[in-house]
Amino acid sequence: MRSVAVASVIVAGCILSLGACSGDETSSAEPDGGASSGNSSSGGSSSGSSTSSSSGNASSSSSSGEVDSGLVPVGDGSLGAGCNKDDECNSKVCGAGRKCVATKSCRPSTGSAPGIDTCGPKEPGDESCCKSLTLPVTKTRTLDKYEITSGRVRAFIDDLQANHGGNLRKLTTDFATANPTSQLGKLATDFPGYLDVVVPNDDKVFSEAQLPLWLGAFPHDAINRYDGCYLNSGGYGAATYWQDPAVLKEYGIGYTSPGNGVRKYGKDVLDKKPANCMPPIFLAIFCAWDGGELARTSDYREVYGNQPATVGAAQVFHPWSTLLSWGEFNWANGHGQACFIPGWPGCPAGAQTQFYAFPTGGTLADDDSPSIGAPGRFPKDVTKAVSEDGGEGWFDVGGNLLEAMWPNTKPIPAIKGYCDTAAGGGAGALACNRNQPASGAIPAESRPGTLRFAGDTPPIFLEGFSFEGHSLYSAAYLASDDGDEAKLGGATPAHFQYGKVGGRCARVKK
């Protein structure tokens, strides 16, 4: 087994910057609207011998757009119309179920593919996870209705391995070169050398830049005291991207000693969840491959709106028509803390109980992913702002995961460089650290690493609430009249990884 620095992530479920941990309560109580608390763990945590970071998704449509046998009548090219190849769709993507789909990440669509066709309320969900809605003000741009799912990321990884040799770095730098005014193109210009070093160039466990880590095994650069990703007994990890046990056991992940890499929940369950524990720069690469870019701060500001409410002695701003009560959106979902915002409607003054879990029956201390809802499972967590596309709003902009936003300006985060703590201490000029100071009863911790990139790194900012209890990130900016990005919160480097952070894509309207 590869020797890696994992001691820092054993207590992985604690609040960002707060350092408070939870108990192991589980509950099957449902949020309003019928988000199911079912007990299925289908999908199978089966083991395998491949060192690939992708498990693969069987489908009848190849990544080149040619559908296998069983031709169907060709429709008018609109979404949902019959197709046998990409050119028969206006979107240029014919799904595995021989219907036109919106983007490449929904190519595996069969009508029920996990994380592809399973967004929306209740289990298992029945709406495309790739649906994107025209913004309220910027009519030439769309913002995805739902958070990026692990199933959509899996479609990307399958394509990466099938058509790009697993070389994420080459795919990224080629795109940046060919599209110099794009998000990635400008990043390559503004932060020279960053993409050439930090982005994995193969899918192997033993690479300097390791794709299995970027997919959520645990952080490559352990910036935060607790990351909420690493999975073992009592670790409170919540990584939602299933990887082959043969890969994960190389990192000591699992519930035996040493870890055998087997997850508590299978691929089909986890693929429905929003992707977390992945660097926002990876999500930006995913969005570029999928025909868009990681959503920008201004995109979120358009849909968040300016709805004030008085909570206790404080004024807060929220994205809904009316202030939601605790339990109506996925915020402070158990985890043993007192209410983070005193006076929030319905929020208990003492330790929170868990109001949502899917599947039920597990121990959160071993795997906290059931606390995260698949996108759209909380039907009241929808924006007051609506799109001209059927009057629909955007889901989970309030709770579930914090979401990474790409800035329109070029601020510099306080944390510089890329320190590979997974590799252990480097020698001489390559030595770096992410040492953690003592905090109350939590002792100081040494985290030596190997310096992969020095200097300024691209920043992202965080938005919203999380299932664990993070609250009102960037609300001052999102509800502002002037859109001053100095009011943004949660500034972190674009390679930051955390179990409570996801994202969504935005696109030029076609």
Buried (B, 14 or more C-beta within 10 A) or exposed (E): EEEBBBEBBBBBBBBBEBBBBBEBBBBBEBBBBEBBBBEBBEBBBEEEEEBBBBBBBEBBBBBEBEBEEEEBEBBEBEBBBBBBBBEBBEBBBBBBBBBBBBBBBBBBBBEEBBBBBBBBBBBBBBBBBBBBBBBBEBEEBBBBBBBBBBBBBBBBBBBBBBEBEBBBBBBBBEBBEEBEEBBBBBBBEEBEEBBBBBBBBBBBBEBBBBBBBBBBBBBBBBBBBBBBBBBBBBBBBBBBBBBBBBBBBBBBBBBEEEBBBBBBBBBBBBBBBBBBBBBBBBBBBBBBBBBBBBBBBBBBBBBBBBBEBEBEEEEBBBBBBEBBEBBBBBBBBBBBBBBBBEEBEEBEEEBBBBBBBBBBBBBBBBBBBBBBBBBBBBBBBBBBBBBEEEEBBBBBBBBBBBBBBBBEEEEBBEBBBBBBBBBEBBEEEBEBBBEBEEEEEBEEBEBBBBBBBBEBBBBBBBBBBBBBBBBBBBBBBBBBEEEEBEBBBBBBBBBBBBBBBBBBBBBEBE
